[in-house]
């Protein structure tokens, strides 16, 4: 596959800004999505064991819910910044890969912290109360970090897929593969948790089910990350479009220094030869100039002069370093935080409507995914999570949770199967109709679970929800890519200065969708406890999910899916604004 171009320029800059059309094979699409599959494997397998591990560590059920909401909250606050920063990244490794690697390192670090935090602490301080406390803290930090990274990592991955397929006319297909790989990751993740690792050689080596699972996850995720990084060969982003063939054919000294610096991914620090020296060399050269007139001083004072010169150069170097550090931090804050706050209020109208529908749909689906096993354990099997473990109600609840896991596995399998047909459905019926059909099937599934509480039927309805999941993980990203490909039409309500890709790239637009995804989790986990307390029944889990599904169908009908609808909608908004003024 050709190198992924990180130079995404506005079409108005000229014909030289266009990258030749390329073709991506199915194998390359699968490898580009390998890291996405690895993330989903980690999320599904890891969070199957995390709630029991937290309860065993001493957390109450209320605190577990609060802790599991911290990751989405951090994602809600930081993912828009990550998306915008990836659009403006001038790293020689490309725009997306540095963020993917950085988040992947934090993810792997959290996989070590969760099961092995106390073990590593005991190696340093010995087996004691302090090592147990450090292990408790490591578990807490690891859970929040894992929850955040498994969700935030998807934003640069999704932007990378758009960059790869931007000029290949395979944008819809690559996001279909994306949905397929997410579903496949869920299948593999739940399959890993179904294996009894304690009786295997790996289980004996690592010393338990949880430690073995997390060790296997580290190996699997690292392998899939490596596969994606080897295929995704990005070209560094350039501020100024430069014809490389022209540069190579002309005299090297005739090329402006600033252009070469931008092409390599770095800005020139200045023209002075001394500016380019390391801090230590700058200090020595200044010290040499300070000793130039010391020959006129008495020989006995020369050591003192030399000492004073060295101290002065050292202080100057340190002050210069601190000054540069403060300047860098101020620039970073000025470039990211305030601008990001401004960007939140300058989202294009088409993205606002898509994000609203996406939020309602994700709230419905997350309400099902998070609480499905608890619903089956309490409502279908009549169990009680607070009952003694060996009591009738306690065993019934555990059995219900175990059987409900098969329903989630069927949900992932059906989502993977439906992913093969999403592209054809959108071509035949359109984006809105296909998206609406997915959510209609979800609403009927929730109704069926509430009315018929037999485990086989309930698990069958869980499998049907896979259609809705395949649509929500595919169609919104297809639409964002379509909007971004013709921003002059779809983003016509934005100021012209924001239409260039360095100001508003695909990462910023995808981050808007991820923002609605995080917001759905934060609000759902915060509100569901109150809803159950008011209604006094666990059935409200599925009723609330179904109600949000109905609301999502209404807002899906308002999504913009072609240029004619975009022009009418933006013109109508402009006329309303003029009448208001």
C-alpha positions, 0 to 999 in steps of 0.5 A, a space after each residue: 500500500 502507498 504511504 498514507 499521506 498526512 498532507 491533507 490540503 484544501 482543494 482550493 490550493 491547487 491541483 498539486 495538493 491532490 494525492 493520486 488515487 490508490 487501491 487498498 487490498 482487503 488484507 491491508 484493510 484488515 491489518 490497518 484495523 488490527 489494532 482496533 480488534 486488539 483494543 476491543 479484545 482487551 476491553 471485553 476480556 479485561 472488563 469481564 474480570 475488573 468488577 469482581 477484582 474491585 469488589 474483592 479488593 474492598 470496593 463497594 458496588 456504588 464505588 465500583 460504578 463511580 470508578 468505572 465512570 471515571 474513564 469515560 469522563 476523562 475521555 469526554 474531556 481529553 479526546 477532543 483535544 487528542 483529535 485536534 492535536 493529531 490534526 496538527 501533529 508534525 511528527 516525522 512518524 505522521 499525524 496519527 501513529 504517535 498518538 496511537 503508540 502513546 495511548 498503546 503504551 499507557 494501555 499496556 502499562 495499565 494491563 501490568 498494573 491491574 494484576 501485578 501491581 502488588 507483586 511489583 510492590 512486594 519486590 521493592 518493599 517486601 510483602 507487607 501492609 505497604 505493598 498491599 496498599 500500593 497494590 490497591 492504588 495500582 489496581 485503581 489507577 490501572 482500571 481508570 487508565 485502561 478504561 480511558 485508553 481503550 476508548 481514547 485510542 479509537 479516535 486516532 485509529 479512526 482518523 488513520 483509516 480515513 487518511 488511508 482511504 481518502 483517495 481510494 474510493 474505499 472509504 465505506 468499505 474500510 469502515 465496514 471492515 472496522 465494524 467487523 474487526 470490532 465485533 471480532 474483537 468482542 468475540 475473541 475477548 469473550 472467548 478468552 474469558 471462557 477458557 479455564 486458564 488455571 488448569 493450563 501451563 500458563 495458568 500455573 506459571 502466572 499464578 491464577 486466572 486473572 493474571 494469565 488473562 491479562 498477560 495473554 492480553 498484553 501479548 495479543 494487543 502488542 502483536 496486533 498493534 505491531 501489525 497496524 504500525 507496519 502497514 500504516 506508513 504515514 508521510 509527515 504533515 507539511 505546513 507548506 505544500 512542496 514539490 519534492 521532485 522540484 526540490 531534489 532536482 534543484 540546488 540544495 542551497 537554493 531551497 529555503 531553510 524553512 520549507 525543508 524544516 517543515 517538510 521534515 516535520 520540524 520548524 527551524 529554531 533560528 538562523 544563528 549558528 549559535 542557536 543551533 548548538 546544545 545548551 552545554 556548548 553554548 555555555 562553553 562558547 560564552 565562557 570562552 568569550 568571557 575569558 578573552 580579556 583575562 590575560 590582563 588580570 593577575 595570574 592569581 585571579 585567573 582561577 577565580 575568573 574561570 570559576 565565575 565564568 563557569 557559574 555564569 554560563 551554568 546559570 544562563 543555561 539553566 535560565 534559558 532552559 526554564 524560559 524555553 520550558 515555560 514558553 513551550 507550556 504557554 504555547 501548548 496551552 494557548 494552542 490546545 485548550 482555549 482553541 479547543 473550547 472555542 471549537 466546541 461552539 463552532 461545530 458544523 450544523 451537520 455534525 451537531 445533528 449527527 452527534 445528537 443522533 449518535 449520542 441517543 443511539 449510543 446511550 440506548 446501546 450502552 444501557 443494554 451492554 452495561 446492564 444486560 447481565 445484571 438484568 438476566 441475573 435478577 429479572 430472568 433468573 430471580 437472583 440477588 447479587 447481595 445474597 450469600 454466595 452459596 444461597 439459592 438466590 446467590 447461585 441463581 444470580 451467578 448462573 444468570 450472569 454466566 448464561 447472559 454472557 452467551 447472549 453478549 457473545 451472540 450479540 458480537 457474532 451477529 454484529 460481525 455478520 451484519 457488518 458484511 451487509 452494511 455497505 450494500 444496505 447503505 448503497 441500496 437504501 441510504 444511510 438514514 434508512 439503514 441506521 434507522 432499521 438498526 435502531 428499530 430492531 434494537 427497540 423491538 429487542 428491548 420490548 421482547 426482553 421485557 415482555 417475554 422473560 425466557 432465557 433462550 428468547 432473551 439471548 435471542 433478542 440480545 443477538 438481534 441487537 448486533 444489527 444496531 451495533 454494526 450500524 452505529 460503529 459504521 454509518 456515523 464514520 461513513 458520514 463524517 468522512 463524506 462531510 470532510 471530503 466536501 467541507 465547502 458544502 457540508 461545513 458552509 456555516 463555518 468561517 472560511 478560516 476553519 475550513 483548512 485541514 490544519 484548523 479542522 481535520 478529520 480527527 477533530 470531526 471524529 472526536 465530536 462523535 467520540 465525545 457523544 459516545 463518552 457523554 452517553 456512558 457518563 450520563 447513563 451510569 450516573 442516571 441509571 441508579 436514580 432511575 432504578 431507585 425511583 421505579 423500584 425495578 430492574 426492568 427499567 434498565 431495558 425500558 430506558 434503553 428502549 426509550 433512548 432507542 426510540 429517541 435516536 430514531 427521531 434524530 436519525 431522521 434529521 441527519 444530513 446525508 447528501 449535498 441537497 439536504 445540506 444546502 437546504 438545512 444551512 440556508 434555512 438556518 441562515 435565514 432564521 438567523 437573519 430574521 432573528 437579528 
